[in-house]
């Protein structure tokens, strides 16, 4: 019974992620003819908002290492998730709860 | 909730670092003490840390048309108390600041404070409150993880507003601007984090039923 609830909650998570991908439409290109961006990160939006609120502010430090491209960045994010998921998989796999 | 490298004035960067440091130190002590008291749960603590690793790496789309990520800090806070998440969150944020250019060393203190101090404190508080009100276990965990996640992003908005008050309207106007970016996007993501936290908690409870009951996390041992 509890297992079914877990599956239902997992389904809810998948829907929460998938529905925005379906319902958000890309707005028409702006006057400069460039396609509008959607699903950008809020961290970057906050950075832009800082430039609006405090136009004179210049960041006084810069990241030591920057991933050279979006691909390399997504590699590192995938690595981070894989380390975490790998550990969780090891733990639950090694417990083997359903031995008959 | 990652404030980018260099995007907090020096005084703020230092101030938030000083504010976070004692929590991280106390967190290491709490981890050491609990590992000695309950050595059988060391691996569960590892799973809590791994959960944060996974969730904070997932940038998810939201109904606002923006992407953001959950924090995963609620699970460990519910299981082991809020302090343990301070060093664990700090390690995750350090990894992202050094390798991913996501967040930064100068803003590490502020980011630790929002994700690894305030979020876990709120999650733990809500969990205890819901238990006190005799809410069902799943609801207590869902509410704790959901509100803990939101509290982290509200804190980030406050930190940015404090550093960059608007010329017209000051701190409050600026807070609304930053919260407008973070908060609405985060609501469905925090709900996702809540569901995932309940699922992982249920799975953990199945393997550690007696220990969890002893810690007051579940009322009865499921068959």
Contacts between the chains, C-beta under 8 A, distances in Angstrom:
chain1	res1	chain2	res2	distance
A	2	B	202	5.9
A	2	B	206	8.0
A	2	B	222	6.9
A	5	B	138	7.5
A	5	B	202	7.6
A	6	B	198	8.0
A	6	B	199	4.8
A	6	B	202	5.7
A	6	B	203	7.4
A	9	B	195	4.1
A	9	B	196	7.7
A	9	B	198	6.0
A	9	B	199	5.5
A	10	B	195	7.4
A	10	B	199	6.3
A	12	B	191	7.9
A	12	B	192	7.9
A	12	B	195	5.5
A	13	B	192	4.6
A	13	B	195	5.1
A	13	B	196	6.1
A	16	B	60	7.9
A	16	B	188	4.9
A	16	B	189	7.7
A	16	B	191	6.2
A	16	B	192	4.8
A	17	B	60	5.4
A	17	B	61	6.4
A	17	B	192	6.8
A	19	B	63	7.1
A	20	B	61	4.5
A	20	B	62	5.6
A	20	B	63	4.8
A	20	B	64	8.0
A	20	B	65	7.2
A	20	B	188	7.4
A	21	B	61	5.6
A	23	B	63	7.0
A	24	B	61	7.5
A	24	B	63	7.4
A	24	B	65	4.5
A	38	B	65	5.1
A	39	B	61	5.0
A	39	B	65	6.3
A	39	B	66	6.5
A	39	B	67	4.9
A	40	B	66	6.1
A	40	B	67	6.6
A	41	B	59	6.2
A	41	B	66	7.1
A	41	B	67	5.1
A	41	B	68	6.7
A	42	B	66	5.3
A	42	B	67	7.1
A	42	B	68	4.4
A	42	B	181	5.4
A	42	B	182	5.4
A	42	B	185	5.3
A	42	B	186	7.8
A	43	B	1	7.4
A	43	B	2	4.7
A	43	B	3	7.9
A	43	B	4	6.7
A	43	B	68	7.6
A	43	B	102	7.4
A	45	B	66	6.6
A	45	B	181	4.9
A	46	B	3	7.4
A	46	B	156	7.6
A	46	B	160	6.3
A	46	B	178	6.0
A	46	B	181	5.5
A	46	B	182	7.0
A	47	B	4	5.3
A	47	B	7	6.3
A	49	B	160	7.8
A	49	B	177	5.8
A	49	B	178	6.2
A	49	B	181	6.0
A	50	B	7	6.0
A	50	B	160	6.8
A	50	B	164	5.5
A	52	B	177	8.0
A	53	B	164	4.7
A	53	B	165	7.8
A	53	B	166	5.5
A	53	B	167	7.7
A	53	B	174	5.7
A	53	B	177	6.7
A	54	B	164	4.7
A	57	B	7	7.9
A	57	B	9	7.9
A	57	B	164	7.0
A	59	B	4	7.2
A	59	B	5	6.8
A	59	B	6	3.0
A	59	B	7	5.3
A	60	B	6	5.1
A	60	B	9	8.0
A	60	B	10	6.8
A	60	B	106	7.5
A	61	B	5	5.3
A	61	B	6	3.7
A	61	B	104	6.5
A	61	B	105	7.2
A	61	B	106	4.6
A	62	B	5	6.0
A	62	B	6	6.0
A	63	B	5	4.8
A	63	B	97	7.4
A	63	B	101	3.8
A	63	B	104	6.1
A	64	B	98	6.9
A	64	B	105	7.8
A	65	B	98	6.8
A	65	B	99	6.6
A	65	B	101	6.6
A	66	B	101	4.4
A	67	B	99	7.9
A	67	B	100	6.4
A	67	B	101	6.2
A	73	B	100	6.3
A	73	B	101	7.8
A	76	B	99	5.5
A	76	B	100	5.2
A	77	B	57	4.9
A	77	B	59	7.5
A	77	B	100	6.8
A	78	B	57	7.5
A	80	B	53	5.8
A	80	B	54	7.9
A	80	B	56	7.7
A	80	B	57	4.1
A	80	B	92	8.0
A	80	B	95	6.6
A	80	B	96	7.5
A	80	B	100	7.8
A	81	B	53	7.0
A	81	B	54	5.0
A	81	B	57	4.0
A	81	B	58	6.4
A	83	B	50	7.4
A	83	B	53	5.8
A	84	B	49	7.9
A	84	B	50	4.1
A	84	B	51	6.7
A	84	B	52	7.3
A	84	B	53	3.0
A	84	B	54	3.6
A	84	B	55	7.9
A	84	B	57	7.1
A	85	B	50	7.4
A	85	B	54	5.3
A	86	B	50	7.9
A	87	B	46	6.1
A	87	B	47	6.9
A	87	B	49	7.9
A	87	B	50	3.9
A	87	B	53	7.7
A	88	B	47	5.6
A	88	B	50	4.9
A	88	B	51	6.8
A	88	B	54	7.1
A	88	B	200	7.6
A	91	B	43	5.6
A	91	B	44	8.0
A	91	B	46	6.9
A	91	B	47	5.2
A	91	B	50	7.8
A	92	B	203	6.3
A	92	B	207	7.7
A	95	B	207	4.7
A	97	B	206	5.7
A	97	B	207	6.1
